[in-house]
Amino acid sequence: MKFTKSWLEEHTNINTSIEELCDDLTMAGLEVDEITPLKNDFLIDVDLTPNRSDCLSVTGIARELCCISNNYSQKKSNAIKEKSASCELKNLKLNINNKKICPRFSYMFLENVEKNSETPKVIAKNLKDIGIGLVNPLVDILNYINIDLGQPMHAYDLDKLKGEISIRFSKSGEKFKAFDGKEYELGEKNIVICDENGIISLAGIIGAEHCAISSSTKNALIESAFFPPNLMANKARELKLQTESSQRFERGVDFDLPKNALILLQNIISKYSLYKFSDIEVYEDKNHLPIPHEVEIDFEKIRKVLGIDISNKEIETILSSLGCNYDKKSRKARNPSYRFDLEIHSDYVEEVGRLFGYDNIPIISEKIDLKVNKNYLPISVTNQIKDYLYKSSFSECINYSFTNEETSEDFDWKNVPYIHHKKISNFMSSNQIKLRSNISTSLIKNIEHNINMNPRDSYRFFEISKIYGNSCENILTCVVYGNKFDESWMSNKDKFDRYDMISIVEDISNIFGLKKDDILYEIYHISRNEREYIVLSISMDEFIEKIKNNSQERFRNFVKFPNIRRDLSFLIDTSVSYKEICKLVEEINVHSLKKILLFDLYEGKGIPDGKKSLGVGFIFQDERKTLTHEVADRNIEKILNNLIEKFNIELRK
């Protein structure tokens, strides 16, 4: 929102410097992005949060300043009154098919529009200073009122309109040529204003080319209406079109402004003796106008939440400055029509804190005695998996949960077709219209971006996040592309394959004392833009449940005590497998035996027929104390005796 200091001074008395003015605005939540010196003036650019549509006007900024500090006061000379008409109010047949799409529609007529070819100098200067070019006197005045008061209006060449004016939803595929010269194809939820020949305006956004005001216009119809913000949200963005009007309507315009804007237009016309104007006509359906919210104010809760000593009277003063209607008997506050955002008690707590002054709230350190009894399992598991993947040269990605209509998004995390996505009703862009049902598409896009920016031979990306399919689930997804190893004379150019992903599943299961089959996972290939990607997705929710139900020890610190290794070399029948030997040793259940290694296998010259030579290593370690050689010797003797008894082995010297 851009405005000049001099324009602001038309509405309020300012008793501070430009620096203090901008600091007051910023501290009250209307952040000043930039101050640009002009000749005897300053251009101020304020960044507004989406809920403060009431400040998308100079009047709204002035009203806010008067709430903030006693250094600002509203000028009483700005009061406007409805003027006596100077031309006839023509009969306008209006048909609003669905009252909820336009519960208030105001209009008036102008004559002799072509006789005035110059925009009033004050209005022209104000518009030029904030970067709005001059079009023609009538359009310039409407642009001025839009910025000054916050009510978008539209002017039609009355002589080019025919028959009844109707307001309805557009039809799918219906086309409309706007006065910017472009043709737009509409969906079913755009609000349009039509005459008998077709669309004359895309409501609250832009008018049609054929009935726009021009230098030849003699008579004009001025429209000033209220369109609910929930029906206007994203409509301009879907058409890749953004106007001063749409910016205000999609955030919410004060529903009491339409007639006031026309009264201001009457006052400007009278002041500069411009055109003849009619009385103002208003069509409305109060049943579909926004209903003010009544909220009971809890003074003690406000003090407790903000941590400030503020009296009931001071809070009541703040409520009054906001324009709220406060009833002392019921202690209920009713929000003004220009403050859509005051809906619940927390909104009023925030407003009291904001106007009390964030810098006036004392800084008191909280004294909280936190005692963590145990680790939160999902976080512990997630962190351990991340550590494993980091060490395996994977890079973690964090992507938005919102996505677009690409066909690659129409799959769930198991790569099964899925189209029942949860849609976003108030999306911010065409790339964020629904919640994703898989993570693989996002990771592949990450790889593609990196290939374009800084190509390498190998990519390993992963993300642990929620997906939104038939249910909300936590999923680990890994995507690999290219060579297993970076380019080197020592390594070949082997590509990633399915077995690399299976190894990841096995490693993760081993970390937590599980088997590969205990994990719910999917491995699949995806082809995109002539590249092959391998994807592994694991259900984290199922995985954590398995860990909870697993009786084995899951988390262990590294043992601090040294280990002892004993190696056996023996002859055994070729019919006996190494797996059978390991099974026997496990059944012996030597507590300190931590690992068995097969380091040698030989058959041939020097070995009797039907026999093979095995070299097996046994590693012993005690977790609570240093293991002695005597204990290790007793353990190896126990194992050896069982091997001799079961398999009739013969030790080699």
C-alpha positions in Angstrom: 0.0 0.0 0.0 1.6 3.3 -1.2 0.6 6.8 -0.1 2.2 10.1 0.5 2.5 12.0 3.7 0.6 15.0 2.3 -2.3 12.7 1.2 -2.4 11.2 4.7 -2.5 14.8 6.2 -5.7 15.4 4.3 -7.3 13.0 6.8 -5.3 13.4 10.0 -3.3 15.9 11.9 0.3 14.6 12.3 2.5 16.1 15.0 5.6 13.9 14.4 8.6 13.7 12.0 8.4 11.3 9.0 10.8 8.9 10.9 8.6 8.8 14.0 5.5 8.4 11.8 6.9 5.4 10.1 8.2 3.9 13.3 4.8 4.2 14.9 3.2 2.4 11.9 5.8 -0.4 12.0 5.5 -0.9 15.7 1.8 -1.2 15.4 2.1 -4.0 12.8 1.9 -2.0 9.6 5.5 -2.4 8.5 7.0 0.4 6.5 9.1 -1.1 3.7 10.4 2.1 2.2 10.4 5.9 2.5 11.1 7.8 -0.7 11.7 11.6 -0.5 9.7 13.6 -3.0 9.6 17.4 -3.6 8.2 18.7 -0.2 6.8 15.3 0.5 7.5 11.6 1.2 6.2 8.5 -0.5 5.5 5.7 2.1 5.2 2.0 1.2 3.5 -0.1 3.8 3.5 -3.9 3.8 0.2 -5.2 5.2 -0.7 -8.6 6.6 -3.6 -10.3 4.7 -6.0 -9.7 7.6 -5.7 -5.9 7.5 -7.7 -5.1 4.4 -9.1 -2.1 6.2 -5.7 -0.4 5.8 -5.7 -0.7 2.0 -6.7 2.9 1.9 -5.4 6.3 3.1 -8.5 6.6 5.2 -7.8 3.3 6.8 -4.2 4.2 7.5 -5.3 7.5 9.0 -7.9 5.8 11.2 -5.2 3.4 12.4 -2.8 6.2 13.3 -5.4 7.8 15.5 -5.7 4.4 17.4 -1.9 4.2 17.8 -1.0 7.5 19.5 -2.3 10.9 20.7 0.2 12.4 18.3 -2.4 11.9 15.6 -6.0 13.1 15.4 -8.7 12.9 12.7 -9.6 16.0 10.8 -13.3 16.8 11.3 -13.5 18.8 8.1 -13.5 15.5 6.1 -17.1 14.7 6.8 -19.0 14.2 3.5 -22.8 14.5 2.9 -25.0 13.3 0.1 -25.6 16.0 -2.5 -28.7 17.0 -4.3 -29.0 15.4 -7.7 -28.4 17.5 -10.9 -29.8 14.9 -13.3 -32.5 12.3 -13.5 -32.0 8.8 -11.9 -32.8 6.6 -14.9 -34.6 3.3 -14.5 -32.2 0.4 -14.2 -33.5 -3.2 -14.4 -31.3 -5.2 -12.1 -31.4 -9.0 -11.6 -29.2 -10.6 -9.0 -29.7 -14.4 -9.5 -28.1 -15.4 -6.2 -28.3 -12.7 -3.5 -25.2 -14.1 -1.7 -22.8 -13.2 -4.5 -23.7 -9.5 -4.3 -25.8 -8.6 -1.2 -25.3 -4.8 -1.8 -25.2 -3.0 -5.1 -25.2 0.8 -5.3 -25.1 2.9 -8.4 -25.8 6.4 -9.9 -25.7 8.0 -13.3 -23.5 10.8 -14.7 -24.2 13.1 -17.7 -21.9 15.5 -19.7 -18.9 13.2 -19.0 -17.2 14.2 -22.3 -17.2 17.9 -21.5 -14.4 17.7 -18.9 -11.1 16.6 -20.2 -8.8 17.5 -17.3 -8.3 15.6 -14.0 -8.4 17.9 -10.9 -4.8 18.9 -10.1 -4.8 17.6 -6.5 -6.2 14.2 -7.5 -3.7 14.0 -10.5 -0.8 14.8 -8.2 -1.8 12.2 -5.5 -2.1 9.5 -8.2 1.1 10.3 -9.9 3.1 10.5 -6.7 2.2 6.9 -5.8 2.8 5.6 -9.4 -0.7 5.4 -10.8 -0.9 6.9 -14.4 -3.7 9.1 -15.5 -6.3 7.6 -17.9 -9.2 10.0 -18.2 -10.8 12.4 -15.6 -13.6 10.1 -14.5 -11.5 6.9 -14.3 -8.8 8.9 -12.4 -11.4 10.1 -9.9 -12.6 6.5 -9.3 -9.0 5.4 -8.9 -8.4 8.2 -6.4 -11.5 7.2 -4.4 -10.3 3.5 -4.4 -7.0 4.5 -2.8 -8.4 7.2 -0.6 -11.5 5.4 0.8 -10.8 1.7 -0.1 -13.9 1.1 -2.2 -13.3 -0.1 -5.8 -15.9 1.3 -8.2 -16.5 0.8 -11.9 -17.7 3.1 -14.6 -19.6 1.9 -17.8 -20.4 3.8 -20.9 -24.1 3.9 -20.4 -25.0 4.3 -24.1 -23.2 1.0 -24.8 -25.3 -1.0 -22.3 -28.4 -2.8 -23.4 -31.4 -4.0 -21.4 -31.4 -5.6 -18.0 -28.3 -5.7 -15.9 -27.8 -9.2 -14.2 -25.2 -10.5 -11.7 -24.5 -14.2 -11.8 -21.8 -16.9 -11.7 -20.1 -17.4 -15.0 -20.5 -20.5 -17.1 -17.6 -22.9 -17.6 -15.6 -21.9 -20.7 -17.4 -18.6 -21.0 -15.1 -16.0 -22.6 -14.7 -12.3 -21.8 -12.6 -9.6 -23.4 -11.4 -7.1 -20.8 -10.3 -3.5 -21.3 -6.7 -4.5 -21.0 -7.2 -6.0 -24.5 -6.9 -9.7 -23.4 -9.5 -12.4 -23.7 -10.1 -14.6 -20.6 -11.7 -18.0 -20.3 -13.8 -18.2 -17.1 -14.7 -21.1 -14.8 -18.0 -21.7 -13.1 -17.3 -19.6 -10.0 -16.4 -16.2 -11.4 -18.9 -13.5 -10.6 -19.9 -11.6 -13.7 -22.0 -8.5 -14.4 -23.9 -8.7 -17.7 -26.3 -6.9 -19.9 -28.4 -8.5 -22.7 -25.3 -8.6 -25.0 -23.0 -10.4 -22.6 -20.5 -9.8 -19.9 -19.8 -6.1 -19.1 -17.5 -6.7 -16.1 -15.7 -9.4 -14.2 -17.0 -8.4 -10.8 -14.5 -6.8 -8.5 -11.6 -7.4 -10.9 -11.8 -5.7 -14.4 -14.4 -4.4 -16.8 -15.1 -5.3 -20.4 -13.5 -3.6 -23.3 -16.6 -2.7 -25.3 -18.3 -0.6 -22.6 -15.3 1.0 -21.0 -15.1 4.8 -20.4 -13.4 6.6 -23.3 -13.0 10.2 -24.5 -16.3 9.8 -26.5 -18.3 8.7 -23.5 -21.3 11.1 -22.8 -23.2 9.3 -20.1 -21.9 6.9 -17.5 -23.2 4.3 -15.0 -21.2 4.1 -11.8 -21.3 0.8 -9.9 -20.3 0.5 -6.3 -20.9 -2.9 -4.8 -20.0 -5.4 -2.1 -18.7 -8.9 -3.1 -18.0 -11.4 -0.3 -14.2 -12.1 0.0 -14.8 -15.9 0.2 -16.3 -15.8 -3.3 -13.5 -13.5 -4.6 -10.5 -15.3 -3.2 -8.0 -16.5 -5.9 -10.4 -15.6 -8.8 -8.0 -13.0 -10.2 -5.0 -15.2 -9.5 -6.5 -18.1 -11.4 -6.7 -15.9 -14.4 -3.1 -14.6 -13.8 -4.6 -11.2 -13.4 -4.1 -8.8 -10.4 -5.7 -5.4 -10.1 -6.1 -2.8 -7.4 -9.8 -3.8 -7.2 -9.2 -7.5 -6.9 -6.5 -7.0 -4.3 -9.1 -5.3 -2.1 -12.2 -7.5 -2.7 -10.3 -10.8 -2.2 -9.1 -9.6 1.2 -12.4 -8.0 2.2 -13.9 -4.6 1.6 -16.1 -2.8 4.2 -19.7 -3.7 3.2 -20.8 -0.2 4.4 -18.6 1.6 1.9 -20.4 1.3 -1.5 -22.9 4.2 -0.9 -20.2 6.3 1.0 -17.9 6.0 -2.0 -20.7 7.3 -4.3 -21.3 10.2 -1.9 -17.6 11.0 -2.0 -17.8 11.0 -5.8 -20.8 13.4 -5.7 -18.7 15.7 -3.4 -15.7 15.7 -5.7 -17.9 16.4 -8.8 -19.6 19.3 -7.0 -16.3 20.7 -5.7 -14.8 20.9 -9.2 -18.1 21.4 -11.1 -17.4 18.5 -13.4 -20.5 16.5 -14.4 -24.2 16.2 -13.7 -25.0 13.4 -11.3 -28.2 11.5 -10.2 -29.3 10.4 -6.8 -27.9 7.2 -5.5 -29.8 3.9 -5.7 -29.0 1.0 -3.4 -30.2 -2.7 -3.8 -29.4 -4.9 -0.9 -30.2 -8.1 0.9 -29.3 -7.7 4.5 -29.7 -11.5 5.2 -26.6 -12.1 3.1 -24.4 -9.3 4.5 -21.7 -10.2 7.0 -22.9 -10.5 10.5 -20.8 -8.6 13.2 -19.2 -10.9 15.7 -20.1 -10.4 19.4 -17.3 -11.4 21.7 -17.3 -11.3 25.5 -14.2 -9.5 26.7 -12.3 -11.1 29.6 -10.2 -8.3 31.1 -8.3 -10.5 33.4 -7.4 -13.0 30.7 -6.1 -10.1 28.6 -3.8 -9.0 31.4 -2.7 -12.5 32.1 -1.9 -13.4 28.5 0.0 -10.2 27.7 1.6 -10.0 31.1 0.9 -6.3 31.5 -0.8 -4.1 34.1 -3.6 -2.4 32.2 -6.9 -1.2 33.6 -10.4 -2.1 32.4 -10.9 1.5 31.4 -7.7 1.5 29.2 -8.9 -1.6 27.5 -12.3 -0.1 26.9 -10.6 3.0 25.4 -8.6 0.8 23.0 -11.8 -1.0 21.9 -13.5 2.3 21.3 -10.5 3.5 19.2 -10.8 0.4 17.1 -14.4 1.4 16.3 -15.9 -1.5 18.3 -19.3 -1.2 19.9 -18.7 -2.2 23.5 -21.6 -3.0 25.9 -20.4 -2.5 29.5 -23.3 -4.5 30.9 -22.8 -7.7 28.9 -19.1 -7.0 28.4 -19.4 -7.8 24.8 -17.6 -6.1 21.9 -19.0 -6.0 18.4 -16.5 -5.4 15.6 -17.0 -2.6 13.1 -17.8 -3.4 9.5 -14.3 -2.6 8.3 -12.6 -5.1 10.7 -13.5 -8.6 9.4 -10.6 -10.1 11.3 -12.0 -9.4 14.8 -13.8 -12.7 15.4 -12.7 -14.3 18.6 -11.3 -13.2 22.0 -7.7 -13.9 21.0 -8.1 -11.3 18.2 -8.9 -8.7 20.9 -6.0 -9.8 23.1 -3.7 -9.2 20.1 -5.2 -5.8 19.4 -4.8 -4.6 23.0 -1.2 -5.8 23.0 -0.5 -4.1 19.6 -2.1 -0.7 20.6 -0.7 -0.8 24.1 2.7 -1.1 22.4 4.8 -4.2 22.0 7.9 -2.2 23.2 5.9 -1.3 26.4 5.4 -4.9 27.3 8.0 -5.8 30.0 10.5 -8.6 29.2 10.3 -11.2 31.9 12.1 -14.5 31.6 9.9 -17.5 32.1 10.8 -19.9 34.9 9.9 -23.3 33.8 11.2 -26.5 35.4 11.2 -29.1 32.6 12.0 -32.7 33.4 12.2 -35.0 30.5 11.3 -38.5 31.6 12.0 -40.3 28.3 12.7 -39.7 24.7 9.8 -39.2 22.3 10.0 -42.3 20.2 9.0 -40.9 16.8 11.7 -38.1 17.0 14.4 -40.5 18.3 13.7 -43.0 15.4 13.5 -40.2 12.8 16.8 -38.7 14.0 18.6 -42.1 13.9 17.3 -42.7 10.4 18.5 -39.3 9.3 21.9 -39.9 10.8 22.2 -43.1 8.9 21.2 -41.5 5.6 23.6 -38.6 6.1 26.4 -41.0 6.6 25.2 -42.8 3.4 25.8 -39.6 1.4 22.0 -38.7 1.2 21.0 -35.0 1.3 17.8 -34.1 3.1 15.2 -32.0 1.4 12.2 -30.1 2.8 9.5 -29.3 0.3 6.0 -27.7 0.6 3.1 -30.0 1.2 1.2 -28.1 -1.5 1.4 -29.1 -5.1 -0.1 -28.6 -8.5 -2.1 -30.5 -11.1 0.8 -32.3 -12.8 0.0 -35.9 -13.7 3.0 -37.1 -11.7 1.2 -35.9 -8.6 -1.7 -38.3 -9.2 -0.1 -41.2 -7.3 0.1 -42.2 -3.7 3.4 -43.1 -1.8 3.2 -46.7 -3.1 3.0 -45.4 -6.7 -0.6 -46.4 -7.0 -2.8 -44.0 -9.1 -4.6 -41.6 -6.7 -6.8 -38.6 -7.7 -8.9 -37.8 -4.6 -6.6 -35.0 -3.4 -7.6 -32.6 -0.7 -8.0 -29.2 -2.5 -6.9 -25.8 -1.0 -9.7 -23.3 -1.2 -7.5 -20.2 -0.7 -4.3 -21.3 -2.5 -1.6 -18.6 -3.0 -0.5 -19.8 -6.4 -1.3 -22.3 -9.2 1.5 -24.5 -7.9 -0.1 -24.9 -4.5 -3.7 -25.9 -5.2 -3.8 -29.3 -3.4 -2.1 -31.4 -0.7 0.4 -33.9 -2.1 -0.1 -37.6 -1.9 3.5 -38.6 -2.5 7.0 -37.1 -1.8 8.8 -38.7 -4.8 7.6 -36.0 -7.3 9.0 -33.2 -5.1 12.4 -35.0 -4.7 12.7 -35.7 -8.4 12.0 -32.0 -9.1 14.8 -31.2 -6.5 17.2 -33.4 -8.5 16.1 -31.8 -11.8 16.7 -28.4 -10.4 20.2 -29.4 -9.2 21.0 -31.0 -12.6 20.1 -27.7 -14.3 22.1 -25.5 -11.8 25.1 -27.7 -11.0 25.1 -31.1 -12.7 26.8 -34.1 -11.1 26.9 -37.8 -11.8 25.2 -38.9 -8.7 22.2 -37.7 -6.6 20.8 -39.1 -3.3 17.9 -37.1 -1.8 15.5 -38.0 1.0 12.6 -36.4 2.9 10.6 -37.5 5.9 7.3 -35.7 5.9 3.5 -36.1 5.9 1.5 -37.1 2.8 -2.2 -36.7 2.4 -3.9 -39.5 0.6 -6.8 -41.5 2.0 -5.3 -40.7 5.3 -2.5 -38.5 6.7 0.7 -40.5 7.0 4.4 -39.9 7.8 6.6 -41.3 5.0 10.3 -41.6 4.4 11.1 -41.3 0.7 14.5 -41.7 -0.8 15.2 -41.0 -4.5 18.5 -41.8 -6.3 19.7 -41.0 -9.8 22.9 -41.6 -11.8 26.1 -43.4 -10.8 26.6 -45.1 -7.4 30.0 -43.4 -7.1 31.4 -40.1 -8.0 33.7 -40.1 -11.1 37.0 -41.7 -10.3 39.7 -43.8 -12.0 39.3 -46.3 -9.2 35.6 -46.9 -9.7 33.4 -48.0 -12.5 30.2 -46.2 -13.6 27.7 -48.6 -12.1 24.2 -47.1 -11.9 22.0 -47.2 -8.9 19.6 -50.2 -8.9 16.8 -51.7 -6.9 19.2 -53.7 -4.7 20.8 -50.4 -3.4 17.4 -49.5 -2.0 16.9 -53.0 -0.5 20.2 -52.5 1.3 18.9 -49.3 2.8 15.8 -51.2 4.1 17.9 -53.9 5.6 20.3 -51.4 7.3 17.4 -49.4 8.8 15.7 -52.6 10.0 18.9 -53.8 11.6 19.5 -50.5 13.5 16.3 -51.1 15.4 16.5 -54.8 15.8 13.9 -55.6 13.1 13.8 -57.7 10.0 13.4 -56.3 6.5 10.0 -58.0 6.3 8.8 -56.1 9.3 8.9 -52.9 7.4 6.1 -51.6 5.1 7.9 -50.2 2.1 7.8 -49.9 -1.7 10.6 -49.7 -4.3 9.8 -48.6 -7.8 11.3 -46.8 -10.9 10.0 -43.5 -12.2 10.8 -42.2 -15.7 10.7 -38.5 -16.2 12.2 -36.3 -18.9 14.2 -39.2 -20.3 15.8 -39.9 -16.9 15.4 -43.0 -14.7 14.9 -42.5 -10.9 14.7 -45.2 -8.3 12.4 -44.5 -5.3 12.1 -46.1 -1.9 9.2 -45.1 0.3 8.8 -46.4 3.9 5.7 -45.9 6.1 7.2 -44.3 9.3 3.9 -44.7 11.2 4.0 -48.5 10.6 7.7 -48.6 11.3 7.4 -46.9 14.7 4.5 -49.2 15.7 6.7 -52.2 14.9 9.5 -50.8 17.1 7.1 -50.2 20.0 6.0 -53.8 19.8 9.5 -55.2 19.3 10.7 -57.0 22.5 14.4 -56.7 21.5 16.6 -54.0 22.8 16.2 -51.1 20.4 18.6 -48.3 21.5 22.1 -49.0 22.8 25.1 -46.9 23.5 28.5 -48.1 22.2 30.2 -50.5 24.6 33.2 -48.9 26.3 35.0 -52.1 27.1 37.5 -53.9 24.7 36.6 -57.0 22.7 38.5 -60.3 22.4 38.7 -62.3 19.2 39.3 -66.0 18.8 39.7 -67.7 15.4 39.1 -71.4 14.7 40.2 -73.3 11.5 38.6 -76.7 11.1 37.5 -79.4 8.6 33.8 -80.1 8.2 31.7 -82.1 5.8 30.8 -80.2 2.6 27.1 -81.0 3.2 27.1 -78.7 6.3 26.4 -75.1 5.5 27.8 -72.1 7.3 24.2 -71.1 8.2 23.8 -74.3 10.2 27.0 -73.6 12.1 25.7 -70.1 13.0 22.4 -71.5 14.1 24.1 -74.0 16.4 26.3 -71.3 17.9 23.2 -69.1 18.5 21.5 -72.0 20.3 24.5 -72.3 22.7 23.6 -68.8 23.8 27.0 -67.5 24.9 26.1 -64.1 26.3 29.3 -62.3 25.5 29.5 -63.5 21.9 28.8 -60.4 19.8 29.7 -61.4 16.2 30.7 -64.4 14.1 32.9 -64.0 11.0 33.6 -66.4 8.1 37.1 -65.3 7.0 38.2 -68.4 5.0 36.7 -71.2 2.9 38.8 -73.7 1.0 38.2 -77.0 -0.9 40.8 -78.8 -3.0 44.4 -79.9 -2.8 45.4 -81.0 0.7 41.8 -81.3 1.8 40.2 -84.8 2.1 37.3 -85.6 -0.3 33.9 -84.7 1.1 35.5 -82.1 3.4 36.0 -78.3 3.3 38.2 -76.0 5.4 36.5 -73.1 7.2 38.1 -70.2 9.1 35.6 -68.7 11.5 36.2 -65.7 13.9 34.4 -65.3 17.2 34.3 -61.8 18.8 33.5 -61.6 22.5 32.7 -58.5 24.5 31.1 -57.7 27.9 28.9 -54.6 28.1 29.4 -54.1 31.9 33.1 -54.9 32.6 36.4 -55.8 30.9 36.3 -59.3 29.5 39.2 -61.6 30.6 41.1 -64.0 28.3 40.2 -66.8 30.7 36.4 -66.2 30.2 36.9 -66.0 26.4 38.8 -69.3 26.4 36.0 -71.0 28.3 33.5 -69.7 25.9 35.4 -70.8 22.8 35.9 -74.2 24.4 32.1 -74.5 24.9 31.5 -73.6 21.3 34.2 -76.0 20.0 32.8 -78.9 22.0 29.3 -78.4 20.6 30.7 -78.2 17.0 32.6 -81.5 17.5 29.6 -83.2 19.0 27.1 -82.0 16.3 29.2 -81.9 13.1 32.2 -84.0 14.0 34.6 -81.2 13.1 38.4 -81.6 13.1 40.6 -78.7 14.1 43.5 -77.8 11.8 46.9 -77.0 13.1 
